[in-house]
């Protein structure tokens, strides 16, 4: 039996695909000499010539080398599968975790989630997909996402969820705004004030419905799908906004301060959740995500004001 290694096959495949020993070595983060030696040892073990190397013209593959290349790809793929299976047997998490996140939540939640998995579960490839709630839920139903990070009141029938943190609507204004003087702001005080609101459903309809229920027709001058744009405009005294929860930081991108105030009226309860299709048995990766989120974010939805 010919004695060769998976490493030699890996180097050979890299050279064929790069058509250059030097380029393949850079991609593999090894020396060109090491790659050349591996090719020579592989050819010696197989007793065939795999490549033709001409100075200044790169590397070409012999007919036999092409056949070996095609079979080597399959062998390397199967070896990777075996390695992944072994990690699962050892209790290590591995594979993809596709997380959909409502656009306003991703700057708040995802960076810490990504860092946690990178540090503790490097075998998991965490992917972020940001979008509006309806789009995310539709993609999850189609099997394109494993979970969604969203607000409970954005979910639709057929979606199960685990609560991560309770949240409540709060008012944000410039510190110089007259409403910043209130400890709690009654919604009736917003009647003649300019509003700057989020242009993302169902958040838009939710906030405006609450205002109209309180007898207030919001005077909306601007809308934006970017919550940081809204915060920056509010900090410049251009109007108020109502947002769900309170992320860290009372300053905008351009360094201006913000004032957050509780709403005095009763407003519908809400929470940040991890959602997944009803009837789905959460995988180990999903359970790990949920456990981390409940620990990390549980106290942040309703920070003291």
C-alpha positions in Angstrom: 0.0 0.0 0.0 1.3 3.4 -0.9 2.3 5.5 2.2 1.1 9.1 1.9 -0.5 11.5 4.2 -3.6 13.7 4.2 -1.3 16.7 4.6 0.5 15.8 1.3 -2.9 15.5 -0.4 -3.9 18.9 1.0 -0.8 20.5 -0.3 -1.2 18.8 -3.7 -4.8 20.0 -4.0 -3.8 23.5 -3.1 -1.0 23.6 -5.7 -3.4 22.3 -8.4 -6.0 25.0 -7.6 -3.4 27.8 -7.3 -1.4 26.6 -10.3 1.7 27.7 -8.3 3.7 26.3 -5.4 4.4 29.8 -4.1 0.8 30.9 -4.1 -0.3 27.6 -2.6 2.3 28.0 0.2 1.0 31.5 1.0 -2.6 30.2 1.2 -1.5 27.3 3.5 0.8 29.6 5.6 3.8 27.3 5.0 7.0 27.6 3.1 7.3 26.9 -0.6 10.0 24.4 0.2 7.7 22.5 2.5 5.0 22.3 -0.3 7.6 21.2 -2.9 8.9 18.5 -0.5 5.3 17.2 0.2 4.6 17.0 -3.6 7.9 15.1 -4.2 7.1 12.7 -1.3 3.5 12.1 -2.6 4.8 11.4 -6.2 7.4 9.0 -4.7 4.8 7.2 -2.6 2.4 6.8 -5.6 5.2 6.2 -8.1 3.6 8.6 -10.6 4.3 12.1 -11.8 1.5 14.4 -10.7 2.7 17.8 -11.9 4.9 19.6 -14.4 6.8 22.5 -12.9 8.4 25.0 -15.3 10.3 28.0 -14.1 8.3 31.2 -14.7 5.3 29.2 -16.0 3.8 27.9 -12.8 2.5 24.4 -12.3 0.4 22.2 -14.7 -1.2 18.9 -13.9 -0.5 15.6 -15.7 -3.5 13.4 -16.7 -2.7 11.1 -13.8 -2.4 14.1 -11.5 -5.8 15.3 -12.5 -7.3 11.9 -11.6 -5.5 11.9 -8.2 -6.7 15.5 -7.6 -10.3 14.6 -8.1 -10.1 11.7 -5.8 -8.0 13.7 -3.2 -10.8 16.3 -2.9 -13.3 13.6 -1.9 -10.8 12.0 0.6 -10.1 15.4 2.2 -13.8 16.2 2.5 -14.5 12.8 4.1 -11.6 13.3 6.5 -13.1 16.7 7.5 -16.5 15.0 8.1 -14.8 12.4 10.4 -13.0 15.2 12.3 -16.3 17.1 12.8 -18.1 13.9 14.0 -15.3 13.3 16.5 -15.7 16.8 17.9 -19.4 16.1 18.3 -18.6 12.8 20.2 -16.3 14.7 22.4 -19.1 17.2 23.2 -17.6 20.1 21.2 -20.0 22.3 19.2 -19.4 22.5 15.5 -21.0 23.6 12.3 -23.1 26.6 11.3 -25.4 28.7 13.5 -27.4 31.0 11.3 -28.8 33.9 13.5 -31.4 36.3 12.1 -31.6 39.6 14.1 -34.0 42.5 13.9 -32.0 45.4 12.6 -32.3 47.6 15.7 -31.2 44.8 18.0 -28.1 43.5 16.2 -25.6 46.3 17.4 -26.8 45.7 20.9 -26.8 41.8 21.0 -24.7 40.3 18.2 -21.1 41.5 18.9 -21.1 39.9 22.3 -22.7 36.7 21.0 -20.0 36.5 18.2 -17.2 37.1 20.7 -18.6 34.4 23.1 -18.7 31.8 20.4 -15.3 32.7 18.9 -13.7 32.4 22.3 -15.5 29.3 23.7 -16.8 27.4 20.6 -14.4 28.1 17.7 -15.8 25.1 15.8 -19.1 27.0 15.4 -19.4 29.3 12.4 -21.8 32.0 13.5 -23.6 33.9 10.7 -25.6 37.1 11.1 -28.5 38.1 8.9 -30.1 41.4 9.7 -33.5 42.4 8.4 -37.1 43.4 9.2 -39.0 40.9 11.4 -41.4 39.6 8.7 -38.5 38.8 6.3 -36.5 37.0 9.1 -39.4 34.9 10.2 -40.2 33.9 6.6 -36.6 32.9 6.0 -36.6 30.9 9.2 -39.7 29.0 8.1 -37.9 28.2 4.8 -35.0 26.7 6.8 -32.6 29.5 5.9 -32.1 30.5 9.6 -31.8 28.5 12.8 -33.1 31.2 15.1 -34.2 34.8 15.2 -33.4 37.4 17.8 -36.4 39.6 18.0 -39.1 41.3 20.1 -41.9 39.0 21.4 -44.6 41.3 19.9 -43.0 40.8 16.4 -43.5 37.1 16.4 -46.3 35.4 14.4 -48.2 32.1 14.9 -46.1 29.0 14.5 -43.0 30.5 16.2 -41.9 29.2 19.6 -39.6 31.4 21.7 -37.5 31.7 24.9 -37.5 35.1 26.7 -34.1 36.7 27.0 -34.8 40.0 28.6 -37.9 42.1 29.4 -38.0 45.5 27.7 -40.3 48.5 27.9 -40.8 51.5 25.6 -38.9 54.6 26.7 -38.8 58.2 25.6 -35.5 59.7 24.3 -35.0 63.4 24.0 -32.2 65.9 24.0 -31.1 66.9 27.6 -32.2 70.5 26.7 -35.7 69.4 25.6 -38.4 70.4 28.0 -39.5 66.8 28.5 -36.1 66.0 29.9 -37.2 67.8 33.1 -39.8 65.1 33.8 -39.0 62.1 36.0 -41.7 60.2 34.0 -43.4 61.5 30.8 -47.1 61.2 30.4 -48.0 60.5 26.7 -50.3 63.5 26.7 -47.2 65.7 26.9 -46.2 64.6 23.4 -49.3 66.1 21.8 -47.6 69.1 20.2 -44.1 67.8 20.0 -42.3 66.7 16.8 -41.7 63.0 16.5 -38.8 61.1 14.8 -39.8 57.5 14.5 -38.5 54.2 13.3 -39.5 53.2 9.8 -39.5 49.5 10.4 -42.6 47.4 10.8 -44.1 46.2 13.0 -42.3 48.7 15.3 -43.7 51.7 13.5 -47.3 50.6 13.8 -46.8 49.4 17.4 -45.6 52.8 18.7 -48.1 54.8 16.7 -51.0 52.6 17.9 -50.0 53.2 21.5 -49.9 57.0 21.0 -53.3 57.0 19.2 -54.8 54.8 22.0 -53.7 57.5 24.4 -55.4 60.2 22.2 -52.2 61.5 20.6 -51.8 61.8 16.9 -48.0 61.8 16.5 -46.5 64.7 14.6 -44.0 62.7 12.6 -41.6 64.8 10.7 -38.9 62.3 10.0 -38.6 58.5 9.8 -35.5 56.3 9.5 -34.8 52.6 9.4 -31.5 53.3 11.3 -32.0 53.8 15.0 -28.6 55.6 15.3 -29.8 58.2 12.8 -32.8 58.7 14.9 -30.8 59.0 18.1 -28.4 61.5 16.5 -31.3 63.7 15.3 -33.0 63.6 18.7 -29.8 64.6 20.4 -29.8 67.7 18.2 -33.1 68.8 19.6 -35.1 68.0 16.4 -37.8 66.0 18.2 -38.4 63.1 20.4 -38.5 59.4 19.7 -39.9 56.3 21.5 -37.7 53.2 21.4 -37.9 49.8 22.9 -35.4 49.2 25.7 -32.3 51.2 26.3 -29.0 50.0 24.8 -25.8 51.0 26.5 -24.6 54.6 25.9 -26.2 57.9 26.4 -24.2 59.5 23.5 -24.7 59.4 19.8 -22.1 58.7 17.1 -21.2 62.4 17.0 -20.7 62.6 20.7 -24.0 64.4 21.7 -25.8 63.4 24.9 -29.2 61.8 25.1 -31.8 61.8 27.9 -34.0 58.7 28.4 -37.2 59.0 30.4 -39.8 56.4 31.4 -43.3 56.7 30.0 -45.7 57.3 32.8 -48.7 55.6 31.1 -49.2 51.8 31.1 -47.8 50.4 27.9 -48.0 46.8 26.6 -45.2 44.5 28.1 -42.6 43.2 25.7 -39.4 41.2 25.7 -36.4 40.2 23.6 -36.6 36.6 22.6 -34.8 33.9 20.7 -37.4 32.5 18.3 -37.4 29.2 16.4 -40.0 27.2 14.5 -42.7 25.6 16.7 -42.2 21.9 17.2 -38.4 22.2 16.6 -36.2 20.5 19.1 -33.4 23.1 19.8 -30.0 21.9 18.8 -27.0 22.0 21.2 -25.8 25.2 19.4 -29.3 26.8 19.8 -29.4 25.8 23.5 -25.9 27.3 24.0 -27.0 30.5 22.4 -30.1 30.8 24.5 -28.3 30.1 27.7 -25.7 32.7 27.0 -28.2 35.4 26.0 -30.3 34.8 29.1 -27.2 35.2 31.3 -25.7 38.1 29.4 -28.7 40.3 28.6 -31.3 39.5 31.3 -30.7 42.7 33.2 -30.3 45.1 30.3 -33.8 45.5 28.8 -34.9 47.9 31.5 -31.8 49.7 32.8 -32.4 52.3 35.5 -33.0 55.7 34.1 
